[in-house]
């Protein structure tokens, strides 16, 4: 059975390719307010089944946060693939603190998946408030 992330009203539905094994919980000024637990995918790995009424919020233009304009659920996001260039503590992997990745990453809010096996997921606490 496929795993489907769905907003509360069902207008946004996203099919995940498999049961995630890793996720992140971030305390940045945005994520701390949404309470999302994110799992990450490369472009093309997610199947968007419906995106009716979806709205985007993109502060600064790099990180795009998507939510349902009907029920308000934080659904998914797209951002530069920061993990490819930065460690979880915010230090650059290549030594360049101004580096911006060219590839993008897609994140899905796992709190929107019914029947998710949370025991199979390692959730990493990310200190986005102090590192990004």
N, C-alpha and C positions, 0 to 999 in steps of 0.2 A: 504494500500500500504506500503510495507516495506521501511525503510530508508536505503539507500545505500551510503556509503562513497566510492568515486572513485577518483583516481588520475586524472590528466588532460588528459592523453592519454587512460585511461580506463584499463590499464594492472593490476592494483590492485583494487579490489572491495571487500568491506566488508559490510555485512548486520548487522545492529544494531537491537537488540531485540525489541526496542520501542523508542518512542520519548524521548530523554533525558530531565531531569528536572534540572540537575546540571552539571556544567562544571568549569574548572579552566583555568586561564590565568596566566602563570608563567613568571617571569622576570629573570630566571637563565641565565647563559651564553649561554646555548643551545636554550632554548625555546624562548628567546627574539629575537634570530636571525631567527627562523623559523616562528614566528608569529602564531603558532598553538593555537587553543582553544581546550582543552582536555576534553573529558568525559570518565569516567572510568567504567570498567567492570571486573567481576571475570572470571577466566579461564573457558572456555566452553560456555560463553554467546554470543560470537561473531561468526558469520558464515563467514568464508573466502571463497568468491566465486572465486576469482582468485588472484594470487600473482606472475604473470609473471614479470621477470626482477627486482624483489625486491632485495634490498641491505640493509644490516644491519650495523649500526655504534654503537659500544658498548664501549664508553670510560670508562675504569676502570672495565668493565665486568658486573656491576650490572644492569645498565639501558641500554636496547636495543632499539635503535631508528631505525625504518624501513622507507625506502623511495623508490620511484620508480627510478630505474636507467635509465629509458628512458626519463621521463619528469621532474624528480627531486622533485616531491611533497613529503613532509613529511606526511606519511600516518598513522602510528600507532606506538605504543611502548609497551614494556613490562618492568616492573620493580618490585622490591620488593614492597609489599603493604605498603608503607611508612605511609599512612593515618591510618593504623591500630595501629601504634605505636607512631606516632608523631602528634602534633597539627599543624594547619596551620601556626602558628608563629614559628615553628621549635622546640618547647619544647617537650621533651619526655613525653608520657602519663604515663609511668611506672617509671619515674625518672632516667632511665638508658640512658645517652646520647650516648652510643656506641651500642645500640640495633639495630639489623638488622632483619627485618621480615623474616619469613620462607615462607609465602604465596606470590604469585605474583599478580599483577594487570595489566590489559590491558587498554591502552588509545587509543582513536581514535580522529584524528584531525577533529573537526566538520566543519571546513572551507571547507571540501571536500564533504559535503552533500548538494545536491541540494534540494530545496523546504523544507528546515528546518524551523520550527516555532521557531525563535530565541526569540520571546516574551515569550515563555513558559519555557525558560532556565534561571536559576540564575547562573551568571558567577562570580566566586570568584577570586579575585586577590591574587595570591600566591607570596610571597616574597622569591623565591628560591635563588636569588642572595645573600641575607644576611643570610638565614636560613639553607641552605643546602650546 
